[in-house]
Amino acid sequence: MTLSPAPSSRTRVFRKPDRADYNPEAINAIVDAAVICSVAFQIEGSVHAIPTIHWRDGEYLYIHGAKASRMLKALTEGEACITIALADGLVLARSAMHHSMNYRSVVIYGQFELVSNPAEKERSLQALIEGLYPGRWNTLRPINDKELNATSVLRIPLTEASAKIRDAGVKDDVEDLEWPVWAGVIPLNFVVGAPRREEDSEGGTVPVTRYSPRSDSNLGVA
Amino acid sequence: MTLSPAPSSRTRVFRKPDRADYNPEAINAIVDAAVICSVAFQIEGSVHAIPTIHWRDGEYLYIHGAKASRMLKALTEGEACITIALADGLVLARSAMHHSMNYRSVVIYGQFELVSNPAEKERSLQALIEGLYPGRWNTLRPINDKELNATSVLRIPLTEASAKIRDAGVKDDVEDLEWPVWAGVIPLNFVVGAPRREEDSEGGTVPVTRYSPRSDSNLGVA
């Protein structure tokens, strides 16, 4: 069903393998569509997980945080497993058991490395801002050394990763097809609302976000 | 800042503790607002995490899956850490470093237990369907023993949990307030699109989902 094989045994999708996709293009698209991932890791043999903002630059997923963070320290010392999931639709079948969801998800395994070079760190933070708001970085009050020092940036390669996607209609048992209940898909959309300008905000135009231009049907009005 | 103390040291929020909320009402509201969580766990000392649909019934969070699933087996044998995160808004400041997000998140620690009693298992699956689509369970083709047997249901108490919420405007440095760039919040909404009925779907009315009635501004039109 898929063009690329799983990059490792732990990324291979066992349950419903027809939903798996190991192609970087599919993985990158899901990473880019989400803003929050969950990062799972271990501290002294115990499992922890924390939601955090992420972004992608080339073949790496990036996260950042305060320099003193427990999570960032643990992440440079051991393995991590990152999940990203987007709910795309509710699938309503004639039987309870065939109810489902449409979704796009990614699971990434590996070890984070610290982006320690200051110029590289600044470039990666620029990629975060520019990824969300193209053209915004150069309009901002420039970043300073104190700010750069207070922030840690980590990155992990997207090489050991898998995507799992359901994008389909209802799959009912044939003998249930005439059961008299509504069956179908209710889409769930992640949409941008009307921007709320700060009262003391001086000027500039409303920024375009990477979420704005997707499609007209995706533009919510708040 | 909070009325309840953290239920344990590992649920206590260290970074930005003013965003923490340990009250069950706050935690339950976030659990209910999301459909997908990420479940982190260990297999033979390695960390794994998988996104999965969840639901709440009383003081427990529930997940389900195929009986043979590796994850469900590992979860009944060791500790888990569950994260839930909802992105509510993009916060655009005058400096890169004060860009932020509005979000609601929950982290839960504990160990899952198998819901083995068949009647209790059926009741919990009913809670999943009814939680998403009030009134739908009794309109469906009734569940049978084969389906019940093929499914495992697990639950974890919501006692060792914490919420972390940012719901605020821009927090810029005072000396940056006159920097001439747009500053404000761009809301991100999770909205229901127009239902797509299966072509061969016989009848019934379009079901109401728990996402439908929130507010007019939350109703997307697809």
Interface residues (C-beta under 8 A of the other chain):
Chain A: R10 F14 R15 V35 I36 S38 A40 F41 Q42 G45 S46 V47 H48 A49 I50 P51 I53 G65 A66 S69 R70 G78 E79 A80 C81 I82 T83 I84 A85 A87 G89 L90 L92 A93 R94 S95 A96 M97 H99 M101 Y103 S105 V107 L125 Q126 I129 L132 Y133 R136 W137 T139 L140 R141 I143 E147 A150 T151 G169 V170 D176 L177 E178 W179 P180 V181 W182 A183 G184 V185 I186 P187 L188 N189 F190 V191 V192 G193 A194 P195 R196 R197 E198 D200 S201 E202 G203 G204 T205 V206 P207 T209 Y211 S217 N218 G220 V221 A222
Chain B: R10 F14 R15 V35 I36 S38 A40 F41 Q42 G45 S46 V47 H48 A49 I50 P51 I53 G65 A66 S69 R70 G78 E79 A80 C81 I82 T83 I84 A85 A87 G89 L90 L92 A93 R94 S95 A96 M97 H99 M101 Y103 S105 V107 L125 Q126 I129 L132 Y133 R136 W137 T139 L140 R141 I143 E147 A150 T151 G169 V170 D176 L177 E178 W179 P180 V181 W182 A183 G184 V185 I186 P187 L188 N189 F190 V191 V192 G193 A194 P195 R196 R197 E198 D200 S201 E202 G203 G204 T205 V206 P207 T209 Y211 S217 N218 G220 V221 A222
